Amino acid sequence: MFGPQDGFVYLNCIMDLFSRKIIAWTLADTMEVSTVIETINKANAIRKTDLPLIIHSDRGSQYVSNAWRAATEKMQRSYSHKGYPYDNACIESFHSLIKREWLNRFNIRNQRHAYRLVFEYIEAFYNTIRIHSHCDYMSPDEFEKLYERVSELSAA
C-alpha cells in the first residue's frame, strides 16, 4: 500500500457495498493468507449475521487459497474477472481516497504510525463523517442507521 521509512505495509479491508462502510481492516507487513483471514474473522465478529453473504475479491493467491476457502465457506465467493479491474472499483476507490485525502500528507515513520493514521481515517472520518453520493450524501454510519430505522418502522 505505502512505504513508511522502515518498509512497506499493506492494508486489507472489507467493505459493505450497501453502505460503503469499511467493516474490518488489518495492516500488515506482508500479504500472507493469515492477514486476509484475520480481516475476514474481524468482519464476522463485528457483523455477527446469519444472513447470506457474498464476499468479492480479486484473484490474488491469498483469495484462492485453501485457508481462504475454509474461512469463507459459509459465504458465496465472487471473483473479479481476469484483467478487469472495474469489478473491484469500490474498494480500489477507497484505497485511492485514503492515500489522496490522508496518507500522502504525512511522512510515515513506522508501522505504528501508519496504523494510527489508518485508524484515524477509517474509524474517525471515513465511516462516521465523510459523506458519499452512494449513501444519499450521508456517512456510511448514518446511512446504516437510517436503514435500521426504516426497517424497524416497516416491520411494525
PADOVEX-650858 format. One record per residue: z, y, x of N, C-alpha, C, O, CB in turn; residue number from 1. Coordinates in Angstrom, 2 decimals. Glycine has a CB too. Example, Ala and Ser with C-alpha at 12.3 -4.5 7.8 and 13.67 -1.06 7.14 Angstrom:
ATOM 7.80 -5.69 13.19 7.80 -4.50 12.30 7.80 -3.30 13.20 8.46 -3.32 14.24 9.05 -4.47 11.31 1
ATOM 7.08 -2.25 12.85 7.14 -1.06 13.67 7.87 0.03 12.90 8.04 1.14 13.41 5.72 -0.60 14.08 2
This chain:
ATOM 0.00 -1.19 0.82 0.00 0.00 0.00 0.00 1.25 0.86 -0.95 2.03 0.78 1.19 0.00 -0.93 1
ATOM 1.00 1.48 1.66 1.04 2.65 2.53 1.78 2.27 3.79 2.43 1.22 3.83 1.72 3.87 1.83 2
ATOM 1.70 3.07 4.79 2.27 2.68 6.06 3.36 3.60 6.56 3.06 4.65 7.14 1.22 2.60 7.07 3
ATOM 4.62 3.25 6.35 5.67 4.02 6.99 5.59 3.83 8.51 4.85 2.97 8.99 7.07 3.61 6.45 4
ATOM 6.33 4.59 9.22 6.24 4.55 10.68 6.56 3.18 11.26 6.07 2.83 12.33 7.17 5.58 11.28 5
ATOM 7.39 2.39 10.57 7.74 1.09 11.13 6.93 -0.06 10.52 7.35 -1.22 10.64 9.21 0.83 10.92 6
ATOM 5.80 0.21 9.89 4.93 -0.83 9.38 4.55 -0.61 7.94 4.97 0.36 7.31 5.59 -2.17 9.52 7
ATOM 3.75 -1.50 7.43 3.28 -1.39 6.05 4.26 -2.00 5.08 5.01 -2.92 5.42 1.92 -2.06 5.90 8
ATOM 4.27 -1.48 3.87 4.98 -2.11 2.76 4.02 -2.19 1.59 3.10 -1.38 1.46 6.27 -1.31 2.38 9
ATOM 4.23 -3.18 0.74 3.35 -3.45 -0.39 4.12 -3.33 -1.68 5.25 -3.81 -1.80 2.71 -4.84 -0.26 10
ATOM 3.51 -2.69 -2.64 4.12 -2.51 -3.95 3.48 -3.48 -4.94 2.26 -3.45 -5.15 3.97 -1.05 -4.43 11
ATOM 4.30 -4.32 -5.53 3.86 -5.24 -6.59 4.42 -4.73 -7.90 5.62 -4.47 -8.00 4.32 -6.73 -6.30 12
ATOM 3.57 -4.57 -8.90 4.01 -4.02 -10.19 3.51 -4.88 -11.34 2.46 -5.51 -11.26 3.53 -2.58 -10.37 13
ATOM 4.30 -4.88 -12.40 3.86 -5.47 -13.66 3.91 -4.35 -14.69 4.96 -3.75 -14.93 4.76 -6.70 -14.09 14
ATOM 2.77 -4.09 -15.30 2.63 -3.01 -16.27 2.42 -3.61 -17.66 1.66 -4.56 -17.84 1.44 -2.08 -15.89 15
ATOM 3.10 -3.04 -18.65 2.87 -3.38 -20.04 1.69 -2.53 -20.50 1.78 -1.30 -20.53 4.15 -3.13 -20.93 16
ATOM 0.58 -3.16 -20.86 -0.61 -2.39 -21.22 -0.47 -1.66 -22.54 -1.22 -0.72 -22.80 -1.80 -3.31 -21.28 17
ATOM 0.46 -2.06 -23.39 0.68 -1.36 -24.65 1.19 0.05 -24.39 0.68 1.02 -24.96 1.66 -2.14 -25.54 18
ATOM 2.20 0.17 -23.54 2.84 1.46 -23.30 2.55 2.04 -21.92 2.94 3.18 -21.63 4.33 1.33 -23.48 19
ATOM 1.88 1.29 -21.08 1.62 1.67 -19.69 2.91 1.77 -18.86 2.92 2.39 -17.79 0.89 3.01 -19.64 20
ATOM 3.97 1.15 -19.35 5.25 1.17 -18.64 5.24 0.15 -17.50 4.74 -0.97 -17.66 6.42 0.86 -19.62 21
ATOM 5.78 0.56 -16.37 5.99 -0.39 -15.27 7.28 -1.13 -15.59 8.37 -0.56 -15.49 6.04 0.34 -13.86 22
ATOM 7.15 -2.38 -15.96 8.30 -3.19 -16.39 9.11 -3.64 -15.19 10.34 -3.58 -15.20 7.83 -4.40 -17.20 23
ATOM 8.42 -4.09 -14.16 9.09 -4.60 -12.97 8.25 -4.28 -11.76 7.02 -4.20 -11.83 9.35 -6.13 -13.08 24
ATOM 8.94 -4.11 -10.64 8.23 -3.85 -9.39 9.09 -4.32 -8.22 10.31 -4.37 -8.31 7.89 -2.34 -9.25 25
ATOM 8.41 -4.65 -7.14 9.08 -5.00 -5.90 8.32 -4.36 -4.76 7.12 -4.11 -4.84 9.18 -6.55 -5.73 26
ATOM 9.03 -4.11 -3.70 8.46 -3.56 -2.49 8.76 -4.55 -1.38 9.91 -4.96 -1.21 9.03 -2.13 -2.16 27
ATOM 7.74 -4.94 -0.63 7.94 -5.94 0.40 7.07 -5.64 1.61 6.10 -4.88 1.53 7.63 -7.34 -0.13 28
ATOM 7.44 -6.22 2.73 6.64 -6.00 3.93 5.52 -7.01 4.08 4.74 -6.93 5.03 7.53 -6.05 5.14 29
ATOM 5.42 -7.97 3.15 4.31 -8.93 3.14 3.82 -9.10 1.71 4.48 -8.70 0.76 4.74 -10.30 3.74 30
ATOM 2.66 -9.71 1.59 2.12 -10.01 0.26 2.22 -11.51 -0.02 1.29 -12.12 -0.53 0.64 -9.55 0.14 31
ATOM 3.36 -12.08 0.32 3.55 -13.51 0.11 3.77 -13.82 -1.37 4.12 -12.95 -2.16 4.74 -14.01 0.93 32
ATOM 3.56 -15.08 -1.71 3.73 -15.54 -3.08 5.14 -15.25 -3.58 5.32 -14.89 -4.74 3.43 -17.03 -3.18 33
ATOM 6.13 -15.41 -2.72 7.53 -15.21 -3.14 7.76 -13.80 -3.69 8.59 -13.61 -4.58 8.48 -15.48 -1.97 34
ATOM 7.04 -12.83 -3.17 7.20 -11.45 -3.63 6.67 -11.28 -5.05 7.32 -10.64 -5.87 6.48 -10.50 -2.69 35
ATOM 5.51 -11.84 -5.34 4.98 -11.70 -6.69 5.78 -12.55 -7.69 5.88 -12.19 -8.86 3.50 -12.11 -6.73 36
ATOM 6.34 -13.65 -7.22 7.21 -14.47 -8.08 8.48 -13.67 -8.40 8.95 -13.69 -9.54 7.57 -15.83 -7.38 37
ATOM 9.03 -12.99 -7.42 10.21 -12.15 -7.65 9.90 -11.07 -8.69 10.74 -10.78 -9.55 10.68 -11.49 -6.32 38
ATOM 8.73 -10.50 -8.63 8.34 -9.45 -9.59 8.22 -10.03 -10.99 8.68 -9.42 -11.95 7.02 -8.79 -9.16 39
ATOM 7.60 -11.19 -11.13 7.45 -11.80 -12.46 8.81 -12.21 -13.01 9.05 -12.10 -14.21 6.50 -13.01 -12.39 40
ATOM 9.70 -12.69 -12.16 11.04 -13.05 -12.60 11.82 -11.82 -13.07 12.56 -11.90 -14.05 11.81 -13.76 -11.47 41
ATOM 11.67 -10.71 -12.38 12.30 -9.46 -12.81 11.78 -9.05 -14.19 12.55 -8.68 -15.07 12.05 -8.33 -11.79 42
ATOM 10.47 -9.13 -14.37 9.87 -8.75 -15.66 10.40 -9.63 -16.78 10.73 -9.14 -17.85 8.33 -8.85 -15.59 43
ATOM 10.48 -10.93 -16.53 11.01 -11.85 -17.54 12.46 -11.52 -17.88 12.84 -11.56 -19.05 10.91 -13.29 -17.06 44
ATOM 13.26 -11.20 -16.89 14.67 -10.86 -17.12 14.81 -9.55 -17.89 15.72 -9.41 -18.72 15.43 -10.77 -15.78 45
ATOM 13.95 -8.61 -17.63 14.03 -7.30 -18.29 13.55 -7.39 -19.74 14.20 -6.84 -20.63 13.19 -6.27 -17.53 46
ATOM 12.44 -8.05 -19.99 11.86 -8.08 -21.33 12.46 -9.15 -22.23 12.50 -8.95 -23.45 10.38 -8.29 -21.23 47
ATOM 12.92 -10.25 -21.71 13.57 -11.30 -22.49 12.89 -11.52 -23.84 13.50 -11.29 -24.89 15.03 -10.96 -22.71 48
ATOM 11.68 -11.96 -23.82 10.96 -12.17 -25.07 10.38 -13.58 -25.14 10.00 -14.17 -24.13 9.85 -11.13 -25.22 49
ATOM 10.32 -14.08 -26.36 9.67 -15.36 -26.60 8.26 -15.16 -27.14 7.55 -16.13 -27.40 10.50 -16.20 -27.57 50
ATOM 7.88 -13.91 -27.31 6.54 -13.62 -27.81 5.49 -14.12 -26.83 5.75 -14.19 -25.63 6.37 -12.11 -28.05 51
ATOM 4.33 -14.48 -27.32 3.27 -14.92 -26.41 2.88 -13.76 -25.48 2.66 -12.64 -25.92 2.03 -15.43 -27.20 52
ATOM 2.78 -14.06 -24.20 2.45 -13.03 -23.22 1.16 -13.39 -22.50 0.87 -14.56 -22.25 3.59 -12.85 -22.22 53
ATOM 0.41 -12.38 -22.17 -0.77 -12.54 -21.34 -0.48 -11.80 -20.04 -0.10 -10.63 -20.06 -2.08 -11.98 -22.05 54
ATOM -0.66 -12.47 -18.92 -0.46 -11.85 -17.61 -1.83 -11.79 -16.93 -2.51 -12.80 -16.78 0.59 -12.65 -16.73 55
ATOM -2.21 -10.58 -16.54 -3.51 -10.39 -15.91 -3.33 -10.02 -14.45 -2.43 -9.25 -14.11 -4.32 -9.30 -16.64 56
ATOM -4.16 -10.55 -13.60 -4.10 -10.22 -12.17 -5.48 -10.37 -11.56 -6.43 -10.81 -12.21 -3.08 -11.14 -11.44 57
ATOM -5.57 -9.97 -10.31 -6.81 -10.22 -9.60 -6.78 -11.67 -9.11 -5.90 -12.44 -9.49 -7.00 -9.22 -8.41 58
ATOM -7.73 -12.03 -8.29 -7.83 -13.42 -7.83 -7.28 -13.61 -6.42 -7.71 -14.51 -5.69 -9.27 -13.88 -7.87 59
ATOM -6.31 -12.77 -6.04 -5.68 -12.92 -4.73 -4.99 -14.27 -4.62 -4.62 -14.87 -5.62 -4.67 -11.79 -4.49 60
ATOM -4.84 -14.73 -3.40 -4.29 -16.07 -3.18 -2.90 -16.24 -3.80 -2.54 -17.34 -4.21 -4.22 -16.36 -1.69 61
ATOM -2.12 -15.15 -3.87 -0.78 -15.24 -4.46 -0.87 -15.61 -5.94 -0.01 -16.33 -6.45 -0.03 -13.91 -4.29 62
ATOM -1.90 -15.13 -6.62 -2.00 -15.26 -8.07 -2.74 -16.52 -8.52 -2.89 -16.75 -9.72 -2.69 -14.06 -8.62 63
ATOM -3.18 -17.31 -7.59 -3.79 -18.58 -7.96 -3.01 -19.75 -7.34 -3.44 -20.90 -7.44 -5.26 -18.62 -7.50 64
ATOM -1.89 -19.45 -6.72 -1.08 -20.49 -6.06 -0.34 -21.35 -7.08 -0.19 -20.96 -8.24 -0.08 -19.85 -5.09 65
ATOM 0.11 -22.50 -6.63 0.90 -23.39 -7.49 2.20 -22.73 -7.91 2.64 -22.89 -9.05 1.19 -24.71 -6.76 66
ATOM 2.83 -21.97 -7.01 4.09 -21.29 -7.33 3.88 -20.27 -8.43 4.70 -20.15 -9.34 4.67 -20.61 -6.07 67
ATOM 2.79 -19.52 -8.37 2.47 -18.53 -9.41 2.22 -19.23 -10.74 2.70 -18.80 -11.78 1.23 -17.68 -9.00 68
ATOM 1.46 -20.31 -10.70 1.19 -21.06 -11.93 2.47 -21.57 -12.56 2.63 -21.54 -13.79 0.24 -22.24 -11.65 69
ATOM 3.39 -22.04 -11.74 4.68 -22.52 -12.26 5.49 -21.38 -12.86 6.11 -21.54 -13.91 5.49 -23.21 -11.13 70
ATOM 5.50 -20.24 -12.20 6.28 -19.09 -12.68 5.70 -18.50 -13.97 6.43 -17.87 -14.74 6.33 -18.01 -11.61 71
ATOM 4.42 -18.70 -14.20 3.76 -18.10 -15.38 3.27 -19.18 -16.35 2.37 -18.92 -17.16 2.58 -17.22 -14.93 72
ATOM 3.84 -20.37 -16.28 3.35 -21.48 -17.09 3.45 -21.23 -18.60 2.67 -21.80 -19.36 4.10 -22.73 -16.73 73
ATOM 4.40 -20.41 -19.04 4.54 -20.12 -20.47 3.72 -18.92 -20.91 3.80 -18.50 -22.06 6.00 -19.89 -20.81 74
ATOM 2.94 -18.37 -19.99 2.11 -17.22 -20.29 0.65 -17.62 -20.24 0.28 -18.61 -19.62 2.39 -16.07 -19.30 75
ATOM -0.15 -16.84 -20.92 -1.59 -17.04 -20.80 -2.04 -16.22 -19.60 -1.85 -15.00 -19.56 -2.36 -16.62 -22.12 76
ATOM -2.65 -16.88 -18.63 -3.10 -16.18 -17.42 -4.53 -15.70 -17.60 -5.39 -16.40 -18.12 -2.99 -17.10 -16.19 77
ATOM -4.76 -14.49 -17.15 -6.08 -13.86 -17.20 -6.39 -13.33 -15.81 -5.52 -12.77 -15.15 -6.13 -12.71 -18.27 78
ATOM -7.63 -13.51 -15.37 -8.00 -13.07 -14.03 -9.21 -12.14 -14.09 -10.08 -12.27 -14.95 -8.31 -14.29 -13.13 79
ATOM -9.24 -11.21 -13.15 -10.39 -10.33 -13.01 -11.62 -11.14 -12.64 -11.53 -12.17 -11.98 -10.12 -9.24 -11.95 80
ATOM -12.75 -10.65 -13.07 -13.99 -11.27 -12.65 -14.25 -10.91 -11.19 -13.90 -9.82 -10.74 -15.18 -10.81 -13.55 81
ATOM -14.83 -11.81 -10.49 -15.12 -11.60 -9.06 -16.01 -10.37 -8.89 -17.06 -10.26 -9.53 -15.79 -12.85 -8.44 82
ATOM -15.59 -9.45 -8.03 -16.38 -8.27 -7.73 -16.43 -7.25 -8.85 -17.30 -6.39 -8.86 -17.76 -8.67 -7.39 83
ATOM -15.50 -7.33 -9.80 -15.50 -6.42 -10.94 -14.12 -5.77 -11.04 -13.26 -6.26 -11.77 -15.86 -7.17 -12.26 84
ATOM -13.90 -4.67 -10.31 -12.57 -4.07 -10.25 -12.10 -3.41 -11.54 -10.91 -3.09 -11.66 -12.54 -3.06 -9.16 85
ATOM -12.98 -3.20 -12.49 -12.61 -2.48 -13.71 -11.62 -3.27 -14.58 -10.93 -2.68 -15.41 -13.85 -2.17 -14.51 86
ATOM -11.54 -4.58 -14.38 -10.58 -5.39 -15.12 -9.14 -4.97 -14.82 -8.26 -5.12 -15.67 -10.77 -6.86 -14.78 87
ATOM -8.91 -4.44 -13.63 -7.58 -4.03 -13.20 -7.43 -2.52 -13.19 -6.57 -1.99 -12.49 -7.27 -4.58 -11.81 88
ATOM -8.23 -1.82 -13.96 -8.27 -0.36 -13.90 -6.92 0.28 -14.15 -6.57 1.26 -13.49 -9.27 0.16 -14.90 89
ATOM -6.14 -0.23 -15.09 -4.86 0.40 -15.42 -3.88 0.36 -14.25 -3.29 1.38 -13.92 -4.23 -0.29 -16.62 90
ATOM -3.71 -0.79 -13.64 -2.75 -0.87 -12.54 -3.30 -0.21 -11.29 -2.54 0.37 -10.51 -2.39 -2.34 -12.25 91
ATOM -4.61 -0.29 -11.08 -5.21 0.42 -9.94 -5.04 1.92 -10.11 -4.79 2.64 -9.14 -6.71 0.06 -9.80 92
ATOM -5.18 2.40 -11.33 -4.97 3.81 -11.62 -3.52 4.21 -11.32 -3.27 5.26 -10.74 -5.31 4.13 -13.09 93
ATOM -2.58 3.36 -11.72 -1.17 3.64 -11.43 -0.94 3.73 -9.92 -0.28 4.67 -9.45 -0.26 2.54 -12.03 94
ATOM -1.47 2.78 -9.16 -1.28 2.81 -7.71 -1.90 4.07 -7.10 -1.36 4.62 -6.15 -1.89 1.55 -7.07 95
ATOM -3.00 4.51 -7.63 -3.60 5.75 -7.17 -2.71 6.96 -7.51 -2.54 7.87 -6.70 -5.00 5.93 -7.81 96
ATOM -2.16 6.95 -8.72 -1.27 8.04 -9.14 -0.03 8.15 -8.27 0.32 9.24 -7.82 -0.86 7.85 -10.59 97
ATOM 0.63 7.04 -8.03 1.87 7.10 -7.26 1.61 7.63 -5.85 2.43 8.35 -5.28 2.54 5.71 -7.19 98
ATOM 0.48 7.26 -5.30 0.13 7.78 -3.97 -0.19 9.28 -4.05 0.35 10.08 -3.29 -1.07 7.00 -3.39 99
ATOM -1.08 9.64 -4.97 -1.56 11.02 -5.07 -0.47 11.98 -5.53 -0.32 13.06 -4.96 -2.73 11.10 -6.02 100
ATOM 0.30 11.60 -6.55 1.29 12.51 -7.13 2.61 12.53 -6.36 3.38 13.48 -6.50 1.54 12.12 -8.56 101
ATOM 2.88 11.51 -5.56 4.22 11.44 -4.98 4.23 11.03 -3.51 4.66 11.81 -2.66 5.05 10.48 -5.77 102
ATOM 3.78 9.85 -3.20 4.00 9.30 -1.86 3.29 10.08 -0.75 3.83 10.21 0.34 3.54 7.87 -1.82 103
ATOM 2.10 10.59 -1.03 1.35 11.31 0.00 2.01 12.63 0.40 1.59 13.26 1.38 -0.05 11.57 -0.48 104
ATOM 3.01 13.05 -0.32 3.73 14.28 0.00 4.79 14.09 1.09 5.35 15.07 1.58 4.39 14.83 -1.24 105
ATOM 5.06 12.86 1.45 6.17 12.56 2.34 5.70 11.88 3.62 4.69 11.18 3.64 7.18 11.69 1.63 106
ATOM 6.46 12.09 4.68 6.31 11.32 5.91 7.33 10.19 5.79 8.51 10.36 6.08 6.55 12.22 7.21 107
ATOM 6.86 9.04 5.36 7.75 7.93 5.05 8.27 7.32 6.36 7.50 6.86 7.19 7.03 6.85 4.19 108
ATOM 9.58 7.33 6.50 10.22 6.95 7.76 10.40 5.44 7.94 10.23 4.93 9.05 11.55 7.61 7.84 109
ATOM 10.74 4.73 6.87 11.01 3.30 6.98 10.96 2.68 5.59 10.70 3.38 4.61 12.40 3.04 7.66 110
ATOM 11.20 1.39 5.51 11.10 0.69 4.24 12.15 1.18 3.24 11.88 1.25 2.04 11.24 -0.81 4.45 111
ATOM 13.31 1.50 3.71 14.37 2.00 2.81 13.95 3.33 2.18 14.15 3.55 0.98 15.70 2.17 3.58 112
ATOM 13.38 4.21 2.97 12.89 5.49 2.47 11.75 5.26 1.47 11.70 5.92 0.42 12.40 6.39 3.64 113
ATOM 10.86 4.34 1.79 9.76 4.01 0.87 10.31 3.50 -0.46 9.83 3.89 -1.53 8.83 2.95 1.50 114
ATOM 11.31 2.63 -0.41 11.92 2.09 -1.63 12.49 3.22 -2.49 12.26 3.26 -3.70 13.02 1.07 -1.28 115
ATOM 13.23 4.12 -1.86 13.83 5.24 -2.60 12.75 6.09 -3.28 12.91 6.48 -4.44 14.67 6.12 -1.65 116
ATOM 11.67 6.38 -2.57 10.59 7.19 -3.14 9.91 6.48 -4.31 9.61 7.10 -5.33 9.56 7.51 -2.06 117
ATOM 9.66 5.20 -4.15 9.02 4.43 -5.24 9.96 4.37 -6.44 9.52 4.56 -7.58 8.66 3.00 -4.77 118
ATOM 11.24 4.12 -6.21 12.22 4.10 -7.29 12.23 5.43 -8.03 12.18 5.46 -9.26 13.62 3.78 -6.73 119
ATOM 12.30 6.53 -7.30 12.32 7.85 -7.93 11.10 8.07 -8.80 11.21 8.56 -9.92 12.41 8.96 -6.87 120
ATOM 9.93 7.71 -8.30 8.71 7.96 -9.06 8.65 7.10 -10.33 8.41 7.61 -11.42 7.48 7.68 -8.19 121
ATOM 8.87 5.79 -10.17 8.72 4.89 -11.32 9.85 5.08 -12.33 9.60 5.29 -13.51 8.68 3.44 -10.85 122
ATOM 11.08 5.00 -11.86 12.22 4.97 -12.78 12.64 6.34 -13.29 13.11 6.46 -14.42 13.38 4.32 -12.09 123
ATOM 12.47 7.38 -12.47 12.94 8.70 -12.89 11.82 9.63 -13.35 12.09 10.72 -13.84 13.67 9.36 -11.75 124
ATOM 10.57 9.20 -13.21 9.47 10.07 -13.63 8.42 9.33 -14.44 8.22 9.64 -15.62 8.82 10.70 -12.42 125
ATOM 7.74 8.37 -13.85 6.58 7.74 -14.49 6.93 7.10 -15.84 6.26 7.38 -16.84 6.00 6.68 -13.58 126
ATOM 7.95 6.27 -15.89 8.31 5.59 -17.14 9.02 6.51 -18.14 8.95 6.27 -19.34 9.20 4.42 -16.85 127
ATOM 9.68 7.53 -17.67 10.57 8.31 -18.53 10.07 9.70 -18.90 10.38 10.20 -19.97 11.89 8.45 -17.88 128
ATOM 9.30 10.33 -18.03 8.90 11.72 -18.25 7.38 11.91 -18.29 6.88 12.64 -19.15 9.48 12.59 -17.18 129
ATOM 6.65 11.27 -17.39 5.22 11.51 -17.27 4.49 11.11 -18.55 4.63 9.99 -19.03 4.64 10.75 -16.07 130
ATOM 3.73 12.05 -19.09 3.01 11.77 -20.33 1.69 11.06 -20.01 1.12 11.21 -18.93 2.75 13.06 -21.12 131
ATOM 1.23 10.29 -20.99 0.00 9.52 -20.85 -0.86 9.76 -22.08 -0.36 9.70 -23.21 0.30 8.00 -20.66 132
ATOM -2.12 10.01 -21.88 -3.01 10.19 -23.03 -3.05 8.92 -23.88 -3.13 9.00 -25.10 -4.44 10.57 -22.56 133
ATOM -2.98 7.75 -23.24 -2.98 6.48 -23.97 -1.79 6.39 -24.93 -1.89 5.75 -25.98 -2.95 5.30 -22.98 134
ATOM -0.70 7.02 -24.58 0.54 6.97 -25.38 0.66 8.20 -26.28 1.77 8.63 -26.60 1.77 6.87 -24.46 135
ATOM -0.46 8.76 -26.67 -0.46 9.96 -27.52 0.37 11.08 -26.89 1.11 11.78 -27.57 0.08 9.62 -28.93 136
ATOM 0.23 11.22 -25.59 0.89 12.26 -24.80 2.41 12.18 -24.85 3.11 13.19 -24.94 0.44 13.63 -25.29 137
ATOM 2.90 10.94 -24.79 4.34 10.67 -24.65 4.52 9.86 -23.37 3.56 9.32 -22.82 4.91 9.89 -25.90 138
ATOM 5.75 9.79 -22.91 6.05 8.91 -21.77 6.04 7.46 -22.28 6.16 7.23 -23.48 7.45 9.27 -21.10 139
ATOM 5.90 6.49 -21.39 5.98 5.10 -21.83 7.27 4.77 -22.57 7.25 4.06 -23.58 5.84 4.18 -20.63 140
ATOM 8.40 5.28 -22.09 9.67 5.03 -22.78 9.67 5.60 -24.19 10.08 4.93 -25.13 10.84 5.61 -21.99 141
ATOM 9.20 6.84 -24.33 9.14 7.48 -25.66 8.21 6.70 -26.59 8.52 6.51 -27.77 8.66 8.95 -25.54 142
ATOM 7.08 6.26 -26.05 6.10 5.52 -26.85 6.69 4.20 -27.35 6.50 3.84 -28.51 4.83 5.25 -26.02 143
ATOM 7.40 3.49 -26.50 8.03 2.23 -26.91 9.13 2.48 -27.95 9.25 1.71 -28.90 8.62 1.50 -25.70 144
ATOM 9.92 3.53 -27.78 10.97 3.85 -28.75 10.38 4.20 -30.10 10.91 3.79 -31.14 11.84 5.01 -28.24 145
ATOM 9.28 4.94 -30.11 8.60 5.26 -31.36 8.11 3.99 -32.05 8.27 3.83 -33.26 7.42 6.22 -31.11 146
ATOM 7.51 3.09 -31.28 7.04 1.83 -31.83 8.20 1.03 -32.42 8.06 0.45 -33.50 6.32 1.01 -30.75 147
ATOM 9.34 1.00 -31.73 10.51 0.29 -32.24 10.98 0.87 -33.57 11.31 0.12 -34.50 11.66 0.33 -31.22 148
ATOM 11.01 2.20 -33.68 11.43 2.85 -34.94 10.45 2.55 -36.07 10.87 2.26 -37.19 11.55 4.38 -34.74 149
ATOM 9.18 2.61 -35.77 8.16 2.31 -36.79 8.27 0.85 -37.22 8.15 0.54 -38.41 6.73 2.62 -36.24 150
ATOM 8.50 -0.05 -36.29 8.65 -1.47 -36.62 9.86 -1.71 -37.49 9.80 -2.51 -38.42 8.76 -2.30 -35.36 151
ATOM 10.96 -1.02 -37.18 12.18 -1.16 -37.99 11.96 -0.63 -39.40 12.42 -1.24 -40.36 13.36 -0.42 -37.32 152
ATOM 11.27 0.49 -39.54 11.01 1.06 -40.86 10.09 0.18 -41.69 10.29 0.02 -42.89 10.41 2.45 -40.72 153
ATOM 9.08 -0.38 -41.05 8.15 -1.23 -41.80 8.77 -2.57 -42.17 8.33 -3.20 -43.13 6.90 -1.44 -41.00 154
ATOM 9.78 -3.02 -41.40 10.46 -4.27 -41.72 11.46 -4.10 -42.86 11.84 -5.06 -43.54 11.17 -4.81 -40.47 155
ATOM 11.89 -2.85 -43.07 12.91 -2.59 -44.12 12.32 -2.59 -45.51 13.04 -2.39 -46.48 13.59 -1.27 -43.88 156
